[in-house]
């Protein structure tokens, strides 16, 4: 895999701040529940690229950015059609700690980059000078905690 070249865009912080001062800004809704509406199965999560991956991949919603980008783009478009001003990327668990559940830690950068690119593409399709659309990176909690022991018999144990 080649490393994608970053798409550096002008900082839109001032523009977004001005928009927030003028009107209510709407952010999209939950990506995970929208994905489950489409009910992807194991083969859908795997796609061709991960067909022979050694562990189950169902539930790795961030992976759909690579294996089923049309689903993710479609969800972004639905939120934009409903009036969203800001799209969140499909990257809620695209961090090395959470991806380790699937043995996919090395995909963190690629998933985050691709997730941002898909959201930006959809936002650009709907943006106008009168109503620009924005993209915000989604960063959820990891699937492990450093503050609570996973073992009730060993309060000092950590799994991070």
N, C-alpha and C positions, 0 to 999 in steps of 0.2 A: 504494500500500500504506500502511495506517495502522500506526503503531508500536504494538505490543502494550503493554498496561499490565503492568508487572512484578507477579508474584505473590509478594509478600514473605511468607515463612514464618518462624515463630519459629526461632531458632538451635537446632539439635539437637546441637551439639558435645558438650555435657555428657552428653546421653542416649547418644550413640554411644560416647563414652569409657567410660561405665559398662557398656554392653553388651560392649565389647571386653575389659573386665576380668572379666566373668562367663563368657564363652563364645567359641568360635571364630566369627568372622564370615566369611561366604562372599561373595565378589564374583563378579559374572557372568563369562562367558567372552568370547571374541573376537566382536565384532560383524561385522567384515569377512568372516570365513569363514562365519558364519551367513547373511549376506546372499547370498553367492555360492551357497549351497545352493539358494536360491530362483531363481537364474539370471536376474535381471532383464535384459532386452534394452534396446537404445537407446530404444525407445518407452517402456519402463517407467521408465527414468531420467528421461526428458523429462516424462512426464505431459502434461496439457493445457497447463499454464502455460508450459512451456518447449518446446512443440512445434516452434517455429520458431527455436530458439536456433542461432546460426551455427556452433557447434563441437560435436564429439562429446561426449557426457556420460557414456557408459559408464565406470564406475570411480569416479564421483563419489558414493561411498556416502553421504556426508552429505546430498546432495540428495534422497535417498529419504525423508528425514524430511518433506519438503514434497510430493513427488510420489507416494510410496507409503507413507504413514504406517501403514497396516495391516500392512505387512511388518515395520516397525520395532517397532510395538507388539506384534506377535505374537512376535517374538524376545525382547523384554523379558519377556513373560508366560511363555515357555518357560523362561527362566532362573529366574524366580521360582518356577515350579512345580517346578523341579529343586532348589530350596532356597536360591537366592541371597538374601542380605540386602541387598546393595548393587548397584544398577544403574548402569552407566556410560552416559552420554549418547552418542548417535550423532553425535558432533562431533569425531572424531579429527583430521580435516583441515578443519574449519570455521573456518579463519583466512584472512585476506586474501591472504597469500603463497601458500598452497596453492590457494585458489580461483581465483587468477589464471591457473592452467593452463587453466581453463574460461572465463575472462573473467567470473567471477562474484564478484569481490571484494566488491561491495556487498551480497551476501547473508550475510555473516559473522554479523552480529547476529541476523538473522531465523533462520538455521539453528541457532545456538546456543540461542536462546530456544525455538524449536520442539522442538529435541532434548531440552532440559530438561523441557519441558512433557509430551512423550510419555512420558519415563521416569517423571516424577512421577505421571502419571495411572495408569500400570501399578503403580507402587509403592503408591499409595494403595489400589488395588483389593485388594492382597494384605496390606496392613498390618493388624496387630491390636495391641491394647495389650500383649499378651504377646510379640509378635514384630513390632516396627516394621520397615519397609523404608526404605532410604535411597537417595538418588541422588547420584552423584558425576560431576562434569563431566569428560569425557575430552578431553585436549589432547595430541595427538601432535606429533611433530616436523613442521616444515614440509617441503615438497617441494624446498626449496632450502637451501643452507647458506651461512652467512656466513664460515665458517672454512676452507673448502677451495675452491680454484679449480675452476670447471667446465671450464676450458681448460688442458690439460697444457702448452701452449706459453706460457701467461701465468699464472704462479703468483700474481700479484697480482689477477687478475680475480675479481670476485664477481658473483653474479646476484640478489642481494637488495638 
